[in-house]
């Protein structure tokens, strides 16, 4: 990763697991200036009522596997100044379900792209929440989601977000609050 950054300084880091490797990179003194992290949680204080999933309604915090995989790394990487750090929140990822209809919408493009063909075979036309895929697509086009500037925090093994404006002096991140049009997001997959 360090060599890639030396060659391509405007690269984007996309993470979808524990933050051990990005933290190891940070410890070398080199780090990305644009990072999309699949993880974090935007609670009731961040997500408007009309955009909340029922299973997360009433919550301010929630356990998230990727951030809890290496707490030291997560807390350190959220505290450093960075130009663009975006979290694709657990509650938004759980709402992004790829359906058979979505797969059928992309079928006409599969013969033009081997990656898309492999993707469609992998999802096997079943309904599936594609958390890492959502994070990758939002890294390609962040305008497909609504975002709020926040300060991620951890309490009792769960993660939440404070509004950045209420916590001056801390290094802010952007977190997803809603994806208005999932079909529009999935269309980023086509060639």
MDTraj code that builds the backbone (N, CA, C; nanometers):
import mdtraj as md
import numpy as np

residues = "UNK UNK UNK UNK UNK UNK UNK UNK UNK UNK UNK UNK UNK UNK UNK UNK UNK UNK UNK UNK UNK UNK UNK UNK UNK UNK UNK UNK UNK UNK UNK UNK UNK UNK UNK UNK UNK UNK UNK UNK UNK UNK UNK UNK UNK UNK UNK UNK UNK UNK UNK UNK UNK UNK UNK UNK UNK UNK UNK UNK UNK UNK UNK UNK UNK UNK UNK UNK UNK UNK UNK UNK UNK UNK UNK UNK UNK UNK UNK UNK UNK UNK UNK UNK UNK UNK UNK UNK UNK UNK UNK UNK UNK UNK UNK UNK UNK UNK UNK UNK UNK UNK UNK UNK UNK UNK UNK UNK UNK UNK UNK UNK UNK UNK UNK UNK UNK UNK UNK UNK UNK UNK UNK UNK UNK UNK UNK UNK UNK UNK UNK UNK UNK UNK UNK UNK UNK UNK UNK UNK UNK UNK UNK UNK UNK UNK UNK UNK UNK UNK UNK UNK UNK UNK UNK UNK UNK UNK UNK UNK UNK UNK UNK UNK UNK UNK UNK UNK UNK UNK UNK UNK UNK UNK UNK UNK UNK UNK UNK UNK UNK UNK UNK UNK UNK UNK UNK UNK UNK UNK UNK".split()
xyz = np.array([
    [0.0827, -0.1191, 0.0000],
    [0.0000, 0.0000, 0.0000],
    [0.0872, 0.1257, 0.0000],
    [0.1975, 0.1220, 0.0744],
    [0.2854, 0.2387, 0.0788],
    [0.3430, 0.2680, -0.0592],
    [0.3833, 0.1651, -0.1309],
    [0.4388, 0.1839, -0.2653],
    [0.3327, 0.2394, -0.3607],
    [0.2101, 0.1902, -0.3495],
    [0.1004, 0.2415, -0.4328],
    [0.0805, 0.3897, -0.4062],
    [0.0838, 0.4291, -0.2806],
    [0.0648, 0.5703, -0.2468],
    [0.1791, 0.6577, -0.2958],
    [0.2979, 0.6041, -0.2963],
    [0.4102, 0.6821, -0.3492],
    [0.3910, 0.7083, -0.4990],
    [0.3387, 0.6083, -0.5708],
    [0.3185, 0.6224, -0.7146],
    [0.1909, 0.6982, -0.7489],
    [0.0844, 0.6739, -0.6735],
    [-0.0469, 0.7307, -0.7036],
    [-0.1001, 0.8014, -0.5793],
    [-0.0574, 0.9240, -0.5597],
    [-0.0882, 0.9945, -0.4360],
    [-0.2348, 1.0307, -0.4204],
    [-0.3117, 1.0256, -0.5283],
    [-0.4534, 1.0585, -0.5172],
    [-0.5406, 0.9326, -0.5093],
    [-0.4822, 0.8193, -0.4697],
    [-0.5570, 0.6940, -0.4559],
    [-0.6598, 0.7044, -0.3437],
    [-0.7635, 0.6219, -0.3537],
    [-0.8685, 0.6137, -0.2521],
    [-0.8553, 0.4817, -0.1786],
    [-0.8571, 0.4858, -0.0475],
    [-0.8582, 0.3650, 0.0343],
    [-1.0029, 0.3236, 0.0558],
    [-1.0335, 0.1975, 0.0294],
    [-1.1648, 0.1413, 0.0547],
    [-1.1455, 0.0246, 0.1503],
    [-1.2102, 0.0310, 0.2672],
    [-1.1955, -0.0770, 0.3648],
    [-1.3303, -0.1418, 0.3916],
    [-1.3254, -0.2735, 0.4136],
    [-1.4460, -0.3492, 0.4417],
    [-1.4202, -0.4580, 0.5429],
    [-1.3252, -0.4357, 0.6322],
    [-1.2902, -0.5341, 0.7350],
    [-1.2256, -0.4590, 0.8513],
    [-1.1689, -0.5339, 0.9451],
    [-1.0958, -0.4704, 1.0547],
    [-0.9871, -0.3800, 0.9962],
    [-0.9525, -0.2744, 1.0652],
    [-0.8627, -0.1720, 1.0128],
    [-0.7156, -0.1965, 1.0457],
    [-0.6772, -0.3203, 1.0655],
    [-0.5402, -0.3558, 1.1024],
    [-0.4393, -0.3120, 0.9968],
    [-0.4616, -0.3456, 0.8703],
    [-0.3657, -0.3102, 0.7652],
    [-0.3574, -0.1595, 0.7408],
    [-0.4699, -0.0878, 0.7318],
    [-0.4578, 0.0579, 0.7171],
    [-0.3841, 0.1228, 0.8357],
    [-0.4052, 0.0694, 0.9556],
    [-0.3346, 0.1240, 1.0723],
    [-0.1844, 0.0981, 1.0614],
    [-0.1476, -0.0212, 1.0155],
    [-0.0054, -0.0520, 0.9966],
    [0.0558, 0.0437, 0.8949],
    [-0.0181, 0.0746, 0.7901],
    [0.0295, 0.1714, 0.6913],
    [0.0466, 0.3083, 0.7563],
    [-0.0508, 0.3524, 0.8332],
    [-0.0443, 0.4817, 0.9006],
    [0.0804, 0.4902, 0.9897],
    [0.1125, 0.3801, 1.0552],
    [0.2297, 0.3766, 1.1433],
    [0.3611, 0.3996, 1.0671],
    [0.3609, 0.3774, 0.9343],
    [0.4815, 0.4022, 0.8537],
    [0.5010, 0.5506, 0.8253],
    [0.3979, 0.6311, 0.8536],
    [0.4061, 0.7737, 0.8252],
    [0.3440, 0.8110, 0.6915],
    [0.2891, 0.7131, 0.6215],
    [0.2235, 0.7357, 0.4922],
    [0.0777, 0.6963, 0.5086],
    [-0.0131, 0.7787, 0.4550],
    [-0.1532, 0.7393, 0.4617],
    [-0.2312, 0.8025, 0.3481],
    [-0.3463, 0.7496, 0.3219],
    [-0.4346, 0.7985, 0.2176],
    [-0.4968, 0.9307, 0.2603],
    [-0.5322, 1.0120, 0.1604],
    [-0.6000, 1.1378, 0.1893],
    [-0.7496, 1.1278, 0.1599],
    [-0.7906, 1.0125, 0.1057],
    [-0.9328, 0.9880, 0.0755],
    [-0.9623, 0.8434, 0.1146],
    [-1.0537, 0.8259, 0.2118],
    [-1.0812, 0.6929, 0.2680],
    [-1.2314, 0.6707, 0.2798],
    [-1.2780, 0.5591, 0.2242],
    [-1.4161, 0.5143, 0.2388],
    [-1.4150, 0.3876, 0.3228],
    [-1.4856, 0.3894, 0.4341],
    [-1.4856, 0.2803, 0.5306],
    [-1.6255, 0.2208, 0.5429],
    [-1.6400, 0.0941, 0.5082],
    [-1.7674, 0.0269, 0.5284],
    [-1.7753, -0.0078, 0.6765],
    [-1.8563, 0.0679, 0.7485],
    [-1.8686, 0.0496, 0.8927],
    [-1.9109, 0.1788, 0.9589],
    [-1.9341, 0.1718, 1.0867],
    [-1.9840, 0.2866, 1.1613],
    [-2.1349, 0.2795, 1.1718],
    [-2.1905, 0.3705, 1.2496],
    [-2.3350, 0.3710, 1.2696],
    [-2.3843, 0.5138, 1.2844],
    [-2.4906, 0.5449, 1.2115],
    [-2.5579, 0.6740, 1.2216],
    [-2.6908, 0.6503, 1.2928],
    [-2.7003, 0.6968, 1.4164],
    [-2.8188, 0.6709, 1.4986],
    [-2.9295, 0.7725, 1.4778],
    [-3.0248, 0.7675, 1.5683],
    [-3.1430, 0.8539, 1.5597],
    [-3.1081, 1.0028, 1.5609],
    [-2.9951, 1.0381, 1.6204],
    [-2.9544, 1.1785, 1.6230],
    [-2.9016, 1.2262, 1.4877],
    [-2.8764, 1.1332, 1.3963],
    [-2.8192, 1.1653, 1.2655],
    [-2.9176, 1.1364, 1.1520],
    [-2.9841, 1.0227, 1.1557],
    [-3.0731, 0.9801, 1.0473],
    [-3.2155, 1.0271, 1.0761],
    [-3.2743, 1.1040, 0.9843],
    [-3.4132, 1.1474, 1.0033],
    [-3.5076, 1.0272, 1.0137],
    [-3.6126, 1.0418, 1.0891],
    [-3.7090, 0.9347, 1.1156],
    [-3.7549, 0.8653, 0.9866],
    [-3.7832, 0.9417, 0.8834],
    [-3.8364, 0.8834, 0.7599],
    [-3.7352, 0.7972, 0.6847],
    [-3.6073, 0.8039, 0.7218],
    [-3.5046, 0.7244, 0.6545],
    [-3.4512, 0.6093, 0.7400],
    [-3.5065, 0.5897, 0.8577],
    [-3.4574, 0.4857, 0.9484],
    [-3.5176, 0.3493, 0.9148],
    [-3.4351, 0.2467, 0.9248],
    [-3.4855, 0.1101, 0.9184],
    [-3.5494, 0.0777, 1.0522],
    [-3.6573, 0.0043, 1.0491],
    [-3.7300, -0.0281, 1.1721],
    [-3.6400, -0.0941, 1.2758],
    [-3.5522, -0.1851, 1.2314],
    [-3.4692, -0.2572, 1.3287],
    [-3.3647, -0.1687, 1.3968],
    [-3.3384, -0.0488, 1.3411],
    [-3.2434, 0.0425, 1.4035],
    [-3.3106, 0.1642, 1.4665],
    [-3.4405, 0.1785, 1.4484],
    [-3.5127, 0.2922, 1.5038],
    [-3.5030, 0.2883, 1.6566],
    [-3.4714, 0.4027, 1.7157],
    [-3.4574, 0.4110, 1.8607],
    [-3.3152, 0.3888, 1.9093],
    [-3.2224, 0.3629, 1.8187],
    [-3.0825, 0.3363, 1.8577],
    [-2.9939, 0.4582, 1.8309],
    [-2.9022, 0.4792, 1.9213],
    [-2.7991, 0.5809, 1.9027],
    [-2.6656, 0.5157, 1.8680],
    [-2.6472, 0.3910, 1.9117],
    [-2.5230, 0.3181, 1.8865],
    [-2.5563, 0.1749, 1.8457],
    [-2.4580, 0.1094, 1.7856],
    [-2.4765, -0.0289, 1.7426],
    [-2.3377, -0.0905, 1.7231],
    [-2.3233, -0.2180, 1.7539],
    [-2.1971, -0.2876, 1.7287],
    [-2.1758, -0.2981, 1.5783],
    [-2.0559, -0.2711, 1.5323],
    [-2.0220, -0.2877, 1.3914],
    [-1.8943, -0.3699, 1.3826],
    [-1.9030, -0.4805, 1.3123],
    [-1.7942, -0.5780, 1.3077],
    [-1.6626, -0.5178, 1.2590],
    [-1.6673, -0.4439, 1.1489],
    [-1.5424, -0.3944, 1.0901],
    [-1.4662, -0.3018, 1.1844],
    [-1.5366, -0.2159, 1.2551],
    [-1.4675, -0.1241, 1.3458],
    [-1.4265, -0.1934, 1.4744],
    [-1.5055, -0.2885, 1.5206],
    [-1.4702, -0.3599, 1.6436],
    [-1.3598, -0.4631, 1.6226],
    [-1.3248, -0.4906, 1.4967],
    [-1.2191, -0.5880, 1.4679],
    [-1.0818, -0.5441, 1.5150],
    [-1.0584, -0.4141, 1.5233],
    [-0.9342, -0.3600, 1.5765],
    [-0.9658, -0.2204, 1.6301],
    [-1.0032, -0.2154, 1.7579],
    [-1.0479, -0.0903, 1.8195],
    [-0.9406, 0.0175, 1.8208],
    [-0.8167, -0.0203, 1.8533],
    [-0.7064, 0.0761, 1.8562],
    [-0.6910, 0.1408, 1.7193],
    [-0.6937, 0.0588, 1.6144],
    [-0.6780, 0.1103, 1.4787],
    [-0.7923, 0.2044, 1.4435],
    [-0.9158, 0.1621, 1.4705],
    [-1.0316, 0.2443, 1.4369],
    [-1.0257, 0.3795, 1.5081],
    [-1.0027, 0.3779, 1.6373],
    [-1.0010, 0.5033, 1.7121],
    [-0.8895, 0.5960, 1.6650],
    [-0.7727, 0.5411, 1.6359],
    [-0.6615, 0.6234, 1.5885],
    [-0.6905, 0.6809, 1.4506],
    [-0.7392, 0.5967, 1.3578],
    [-0.7624, 0.6425, 1.2212],
    [-0.8770, 0.7433, 1.2117],
    [-0.9700, 0.7417, 1.3067],
    [-1.0759, 0.8412, 1.3071],
    [-1.0310, 0.9723, 1.3705],
    [-0.9198, 0.9706, 1.4402],
    [-0.8741, 1.0921, 1.5081],
    [-0.7781, 1.1754, 1.4231],
    [-0.7256, 1.1177, 1.3154],
    [-0.6255, 1.1907, 1.2367],
    [-0.6924, 1.2841, 1.1360],
    [-0.6324, 1.3992, 1.1104],
    [-0.6855, 1.4878, 1.0065],
    [-0.6686, 1.4226, 0.8688],
    [-0.7724, 1.4291, 0.7884],
    [-0.7698, 1.3705, 0.6544],
    [-0.8646, 1.4539, 0.5687],
    [-0.8337, 1.4676, 0.4411],
    [-0.9155, 1.5508, 0.3531],
    [-1.0562, 1.4957, 0.3366],
    [-1.0681, 1.3647, 0.3113],
    [-1.1999, 1.3052, 0.2901],
    [-1.2057, 1.1675, 0.3544],
    [-1.2853, 1.1553, 0.4590],
    [-1.3084, 1.0269, 0.5271],
    [-1.4593, 1.0072, 0.5318],
    [-1.5046, 0.8989, 0.4701],
    [-1.6484, 0.8711, 0.4642],
    [-1.6773, 0.7319, 0.5182],
    [-1.7789, 0.7251, 0.6031],
    [-1.8238, 0.5985, 0.6605],
    [-1.9550, 0.5577, 0.5954],
    [-1.9620, 0.4343, 0.5531],
    [-2.0861, 0.3818, 0.4988],
    [-2.1508, 0.3061, 0.6138],
    [-2.2481, 0.3706, 0.6766],
    [-2.3020, 0.3242, 0.8047],
    [-2.3769, 0.1920, 0.7930],
    [-2.3720, 0.1180, 0.9020],
    [-2.4352, -0.0133, 0.9088],
    [-2.5831, -0.0065, 0.8723],
    [-2.6521, 0.0917, 0.9255],
    [-2.7958, 0.0998, 0.8999],
    [-2.8264, 0.1293, 0.7530],
    [-2.7429, 0.2049, 0.6847],
    [-2.7646, 0.2307, 0.5426],
    [-2.7300, 0.1069, 0.4610],
    [-2.6217, 0.0382, 0.4955],
    [-2.5854, -0.0854, 0.4243],
    [-2.6950, -0.1908, 0.4356],
    [-2.7565, -0.2020, 0.5517],
    [-2.8614, -0.3023, 0.5703],
    [-2.9863, -0.2691, 0.4881],
    [-3.0023, -0.1445, 0.4495],
    [-3.1165, -0.1061, 0.3662],
    [-3.0885, -0.1278, 0.2177],
    [-2.9627, -0.1455, 0.1818],
    [-2.9236, -0.1600, 0.0412],
    [-2.9242, -0.3071, 0.0021],
    [-3.0413, -0.3566, -0.0291],
    [-3.0580, -0.4973, -0.0665],
    [-3.0642, -0.5073, -0.2187],
    [-2.9772, -0.5900, -0.2738],
    [-2.9730, -0.6159, -0.4178],
    [-3.0723, -0.7280, -0.4459],
    [-3.1681, -0.7023, -0.5340],
    [-3.2765, -0.7963, -0.5595],
    [-3.2622, -0.8634, -0.6961],
    [-3.3476, -0.9614, -0.7195],
    [-3.3511, -1.0279, -0.8499],
    [-3.3828, -0.9259, -0.9591],
    [-3.4726, -0.8322, -0.9308],
    [-3.5064, -0.7279, -1.0285],
    [-3.3846, -0.6405, -1.0610],
    [-3.3012, -0.6135, -0.9600],
    [-3.1792, -0.5355, -0.9833],
    [-3.0835, -0.6126, -1.0738],
    [-3.0699, -0.7423, -1.0479],
    [-2.9821, -0.8259, -1.1312],
    [-3.0335, -0.8284, -1.2751],
    [-3.1635, -0.8422, -1.2907],
    [-3.2226, -0.8456, -1.4252],
    [-3.2019, -0.7129, -1.4983],
    [-3.2023, -0.6023, -1.4229],
    [-3.1787, -0.4710, -1.4814],
    [-3.0364, -0.4621, -1.5402],
    [-2.9418, -0.5333, -1.4775],
    [-2.8019, -0.5289, -1.5226],
    [-2.7676, -0.6360, -1.6254],
    [-2.8539, -0.7356, -1.6411],
    [-2.8257, -0.8472, -1.7330],
    [-2.7883, -0.8035, -1.8754],
    [-2.8550, -0.7033, -1.9326],
    [-2.8192, -0.6655, -2.0705],
    [-2.6736, -0.6202, -2.0863],
    [-2.6079, -0.5835, -1.9779],
    [-2.4712, -0.5322, -1.9850],
    [-2.3655, -0.6392, -1.9565],
    [-2.4058, -0.7578, -1.9114],
    [-2.3092, -0.8575, -1.8629],
    [-2.2147, -0.9072, -1.9703],
    [-2.2583, -0.9174, -2.0947],
    [-2.1707, -0.9696, -2.2001],
    [-2.0632, -0.8706, -2.2418],
    [-2.0759, -0.7467, -2.1976],
    [-1.9789, -0.6435, -2.2328],
    [-1.8705, -0.6279, -2.1265],
    [-1.8842, -0.7034, -2.0177],
    [-1.7904, -0.6844, -1.9074],
    [-1.7778, -0.8136, -1.8278],
    [-1.6577, -0.8707, -1.8286],
    [-1.6349, -0.9978, -1.7587],
    [-1.6585, -0.9829, -1.6079],
    [-1.6184, -0.8687, -1.5510],
    [-1.6390, -0.8473, -1.4081],
    [-1.7859, -0.8458, -1.3702],
    [-1.8664, -0.7799, -1.4513],
    [-2.0109, -0.7755, -1.4248],
    [-2.0707, -0.9147, -1.4387],
    [-2.0275, -0.9889, -1.5387],
    [-2.0770, -1.1258, -1.5564],
    [-2.0451, -1.2104, -1.4331],
    [-1.9224, -1.2000, -1.3834],
    [-1.8839, -1.2746, -1.2623],
    [-1.9649, -1.2290, -1.1414],
    [-1.9867, -1.0991, -1.1304],
    [-2.0651, -1.0444, -1.0199],
    [-2.2067, -1.1018, -1.0219],
    [-2.2713, -1.0996, -1.1373],
    [-2.4087, -1.1492, -1.1466],
    [-2.4170, -1.2988, -1.1175],
    [-2.3156, -1.3737, -1.1573],
    [-2.3124, -1.5173, -1.1235],
    [-2.2950, -1.5352, -0.9730],
    [-2.2135, -1.4508, -0.9110],
    [-2.1865, -1.4631, -0.7672],
    [-2.3102, -1.4342, -0.6825],
    [-2.3891, -1.3360, -0.7226],
    [-2.5077, -1.3045, -0.6426],
    [-2.6225, -1.4013, -0.6710],
    [-2.6109, -1.4800, -0.7774],
    [-2.7051, -1.5873, -0.8106],
    [-2.8508, -1.5425, -0.8100],
    [-2.8736, -1.4176, -0.8447],
    [-3.0091, -1.3641, -0.8545],
    [-3.0915, -1.3800, -0.7272],
    [-3.0255, -1.3822, -0.6123],
    [-3.0949, -1.3880, -0.4836],
    [-3.0885, -1.2502, -0.4186],
    [-3.1865, -1.2216, -0.3338],
    [-3.1795, -1.0970, -0.2571],
    [-3.0610, -1.1033, -0.1626],
    [-2.9828, -0.9962, -0.1618],
    [-2.8641, -0.9968, -0.0787],
    [-2.8245, -0.8534, -0.0446],
    [-2.7900, -0.8308, 0.0815],
    [-2.7330, -0.7023, 0.1222],
    [-2.5847, -0.7064, 0.0849],
    [-2.5423, -0.6140, 0.0038],
    [-2.4053, -0.6121, -0.0484],
    [-2.3279, -0.4963, 0.0138],
    [-2.2916, -0.5113, 0.1397],
    [-2.2317, -0.4017, 0.2150],
    [-2.1051, -0.3472, 0.1511],
    [-2.0093, -0.4339, 0.1210],
    [-1.8828, -0.3868, 0.0641],
    [-1.9028, -0.3307, -0.0760],
    [-1.9950, -0.3895, -0.1515],
    [-2.0251, -0.3378, -0.2854],
    [-2.0823, -0.1970, -0.2750],
    [-2.1704, -0.1740, -0.1791],
    [-2.2265, -0.0402, -0.1580],
    [-2.1147, 0.0590, -0.1274],
    [-2.0229, 0.0214, -0.0405],
    [-1.9112, 0.1101, -0.0070],
    [-1.8272, 0.1408, -0.1307],
    [-1.8000, 0.0395, -0.2115],
    [-1.7201, 0.0604, -0.3327],
    [-1.7918, 0.1522, -0.4317],
    [-1.9211, 0.1314, -0.4495],
    [-1.9963, 0.2154, -0.5425],
    [-2.0033, 0.3597, -0.4945],
    [-2.0150, 0.3795, -0.3634],
    [-2.0176, 0.5161, -0.3104],
    [-1.8799, 0.5820, -0.3186],
    [-1.7743, 0.5026, -0.3186],
    [-1.6404, 0.5584, -0.3403],
    [-1.6275, 0.6077, -0.4850],
    [-1.6950, 0.5391, -0.5771],
    [-1.6952, 0.5815, -0.7171],
    [-1.7782, 0.7083, -0.7337],
    [-1.8948, 0.7122, -0.6693],
    [-1.9825, 0.8281, -0.6835],
    [-2.0547, 0.8578, -0.5518],
    [-1.9929, 0.9392, -0.4655],
    [-2.0537, 0.9718, -0.3360],
    [-2.1866, 1.0449, -0.3464],
    [-2.2179, 1.1015, -0.4623],
    [-2.3431, 1.1767, -0.4761],
    [-2.4658, 1.0854, -0.4739],
    [-2.4465, 0.9544, -0.4759],
    [-2.5590, 0.8603, -0.4742],
    [-2.6172, 0.8428, -0.3344],
    [-2.5562, 0.9041, -0.2333],
    [-2.6055, 0.8939, -0.0948],
    [-2.6169, 1.0321, -0.0335],
    [-2.6931, 1.0393, 0.0765],
    [-2.6973, 1.1598, 0.1589],
    [-2.5970, 1.1403, 0.2715],
    [-2.5273, 1.2451, 0.3083],
    [-2.4184, 1.2382, 0.4070],
    [-2.4377, 1.3435, 0.5148],
    [-2.3828, 1.3139, 0.6318],
    [-2.3841, 1.4085, 0.7445],
    [-2.2423, 1.4131, 0.8021],
    [-2.1962, 1.5326, 0.8363],
    [-2.0636, 1.5458, 0.8965],
    [-2.0724, 1.5088, 1.0446],
    [-1.9903, 1.4115, 1.0855],
    [-1.9996, 1.3558, 1.2208],
    [-1.8616, 1.3314, 1.2817],
    [-1.8655, 1.3004, 1.4093],
    [-1.7501, 1.2495, 1.4829],
    [-1.7877, 1.1087, 1.5289],
    [-1.7251, 1.0036, 1.4735],
    [-1.7558, 0.8678, 1.5199],
    [-1.7059, 0.8479, 1.6633],
    [-1.7790, 0.7714, 1.7413],
    [-1.7355, 0.7407, 1.8775],
    [-1.7768, 0.5985, 1.9142],
    [-1.7100, 0.5453, 2.0161],
    [-1.7388, 0.4096, 2.0637],
    [-1.7751, 0.4161, 2.2106],
    [-1.8775, 0.3386, 2.2478],
    [-1.9158, 0.3254, 2.3880],
    [-1.9710, 0.1856, 2.4117],
    [-1.9230, 0.1205, 2.5152],
    [-1.9682, -0.0140, 2.5536],
    [-1.9705, -0.1122, 2.4355],
    [-1.8669, -0.1080, 2.3526],
    [-1.8550, -0.2015, 2.2409],
    [-1.9411, -0.1674, 2.1207],
    [-2.0055, -0.0513, 2.1229],
    [-2.0887, -0.0103, 2.0100],
    [-2.0396, 0.1238, 1.9565],
    [-2.0754, 0.1500, 1.8316],
    [-2.0350, 0.2738, 1.7657],
    [-2.1552, 0.3628, 1.7395],
    [-2.1310, 0.4911, 1.7453],
    [-2.2319, 0.5906, 1.7144],
    [-2.1649, 0.7108, 1.6507],
    [-2.2418, 0.8156, 1.6299],
    [-2.1897, 0.9374, 1.5672],
    [-2.2496, 1.0590, 1.6365],
    [-2.1634, 1.1540, 1.6635],
    [-2.2082, 1.2841, 1.7116],
    [-2.2047, 1.3801, 1.5939],
    [-2.2912, 1.4779, 1.5935],
    [-2.2843, 1.5803, 1.4897],
    [-2.1539, 1.6580, 1.5062],
    [-2.0818, 1.6767, 1.3976],
    [-1.9513, 1.7436, 1.4027],
    [-1.9637, 1.8861, 1.4555],
    [-2.0714, 1.9552, 1.4184],
    [-2.0892, 2.0948, 1.4612],
    [-2.1020, 2.1077, 1.6123],
    [-2.1419, 1.9986, 1.6794],
    [-2.1557, 1.9999, 1.8243],
    [-2.0278, 1.9553, 1.8951],
    [-1.9259, 1.9190, 1.8177],
    [-1.7987, 1.8706, 1.8723],
    [-1.6817, 1.9349, 1.7998],
    [-1.6672, 2.0676, 1.8110],
    [-1.5574, 2.1348, 1.7410],
    [-1.4216, 2.0885, 1.7928],
    [-1.3232, 2.0947, 1.7045],
    [-1.1875, 2.0590, 1.7429],
    [-1.1533, 1.9135, 1.7185],
    [-1.2510, 1.8321, 1.6816],
    [-1.2244, 1.6909, 1.6517],
    [-1.2228, 1.6725, 1.5007],
    [-1.1537, 1.5704, 1.4566],
    [-1.1404, 1.5436, 1.3135],
    [-1.2703, 1.4822, 1.2597],
    [-1.3439, 1.5543, 1.1731],
    [-1.4745, 1.5050, 1.1280],
    [-1.4660, 1.4006, 1.0169],
    [-1.5729, 1.3262, 1.0036],
    [-1.5943, 1.2304, 0.8953],
    [-1.7320, 1.2591, 0.8377],
    [-1.7573, 1.2064, 0.7216],
    [-1.8924, 1.2067, 0.6661],
    [-1.9476, 1.0663, 0.6810],
    [-2.0757, 1.0545, 0.7154],
    [-2.1388, 0.9234, 0.7279],
    [-2.2672, 0.9231, 0.6461],
    [-2.2966, 0.8089, 0.5848],
    [-2.4196, 0.7975, 0.5064],
    [-2.5403, 0.8004, 0.5985],
    [-2.6451, 0.8669, 0.5505],
    [-2.7711, 0.8664, 0.6236],
    [-2.8815, 0.8003, 0.5421],
    [-2.8637, 0.7966, 0.4092],
    [-2.9694, 0.7411, 0.3248],
    [-2.9191, 0.7324, 0.1809],
    [-2.9654, 0.6299, 0.1094],
    [-2.9423, 0.6198, -0.0350],
    [-3.0785, 0.6387, -0.1018],
    [-3.1020, 0.7531, -0.1654],
    [-3.2342, 0.7839, -0.2198],
    [-3.2825, 0.6904, -0.3309],
    [-3.1902, 0.6396, -0.4135],
    [-3.2310, 0.5589, -0.5286],
    [-3.1337, 0.4430, -0.5463],
    [-3.1691, 0.3264, -0.4918],
    [-3.0800, 0.2105, -0.5006],
    [-3.0567, 0.1672, -0.6447],
    [-3.1573, 0.1731, -0.7284],
    [-3.1394, 0.1338, -0.8689],
    [-3.0337, 0.2213, -0.9361],
    [-3.0355, 0.3493, -0.9058],
    [-2.9358, 0.4412, -0.9588],
    [-2.7958, 0.4031, -0.9091],
    [-2.7854, 0.3634, -0.7833],
    [-2.6572, 0.3185, -0.7291],
    [-2.6107, 0.1919, -0.7998],
    [-2.6991, 0.0922, -0.8139],
    [-2.6597, -0.0339, -0.8780],
    [-2.6162, -0.0120, -1.0231],
    [-2.6722, 0.0863, -1.0895],
    [-2.6353, 0.1110, -1.2299],
    [-2.4898, 0.1544, -1.2451],
    [-2.4250, 0.1945, -1.1370],
    [-2.2815, 0.2246, -1.1439],
    [-2.2010, 0.0987, -1.1764],
    [-2.2579, -0.0182, -1.1554],
    [-2.1879, -0.1453, -1.1826],
    [-2.1742, -0.1699, -1.3322],
    [-2.2682, -0.1192, -1.4110],
    [-2.2652, -0.1492, -1.5551],
    [-2.1427, -0.0852, -1.6199],
    [-2.0952, -0.1459, -1.7311],
    [-1.9781, -0.0889, -1.7999],
    [-2.0107, 0.0436, -1.8661],
])
top = md.Topology()
chain = top.add_chain()
for i, resn in enumerate(residues, 1):
    res = top.add_residue(resn, chain, resSeq=i)
    for name in ("N", "CA", "C"):
        top.add_atom(name, md.element.get_by_symbol(name[0]), res)
traj = md.Trajectory(xyz[None], top)
